[in-house]
Amino acid sequence: SDELTGLYNRRGFFILAEQQIKIAARTRRGMLLVSADLDGLKRINDRFGHYEGDRALVDAAQILRQSFRESDIISRIGGDEFVVLVTEKPEINPDVLFRRLKENLEVYNRRVKRPLYISMGVATFDPQNPVSLNELLVQADKSMYRNKKHNKGRSKPREE
């Protein structure tokens, strides 16, 4: 596990996610892969110090835990990057996941001096057309960067 956040680390995530993809393909179960970045971590480190940067990562991990189910695989794969494998695809639009995260962030941000903002993207694992974990990660990252560019799936409006 990741020593700082207590989430799965990159290695743990890949082991568990590869197993889940095999099971999902065999049982014809859909899943979602969410890619999330903690926006402005460098700014937090520069302005408040690395201790606060670490606190921001720990707090972001806690917000992700609150926003997803216990059965989902939540991981910090490096730096300010998190991924979540939603192992049993809910029959809801991924925008519902974005909204839940945004609501949890808003509650958190009302209580602190150092607010957090997270950008998210999502990729769908379709058991009818299975792809590799690496391909899912690429798709989720592309979705996240598209959302960052267009301000969709972000926890804060883009500053002009």
C-alpha positions, 0 to 999 in steps of 0.5 A: 500500500501507499505509505502516505495515504494508506491506499493501494499503490501502483503495484498493488493496483495493477495486481488487483485490477488485472485480476478484476479484468479477467473476472469481469471478462469471464463473467461479462460484467462491466466496470469503470476506471476513474482517473483523478488528479489532485489539481495544484499540488505543486502550488500547495507545496510551494505556498504552504510547504511539503507537510501541507502537500502531504496532508492534501494527498491524505485528505484527497485519499479520504475524500475518494474513500467517501466518494466511492464504495468500499468494494472499489479499488482506490489507489494512488499510483504516483505523485498527485495521480489516483485511479479507482476501479469501480468493480461492479459498474453501476447503472448510472451515468459517470457524471453521478460519480463526478457529482458525488466527488464534487459534493464531498469536496465542497463539504471539505473545502468549507471547513479548511483554509487550503481547499482541494480540487480534483479533476476526473476522467472515466473509461468503461470496461465493456466485457463484449469488447474487452481491452487491456488495463493499460488501454483503460488507463490511457482512455481514462487519462484522455478523458480526464485531460479532456475534462480539465480542458473543458472544465467538466469533471473538475471540482472547481470552475476554471479560473480565467 
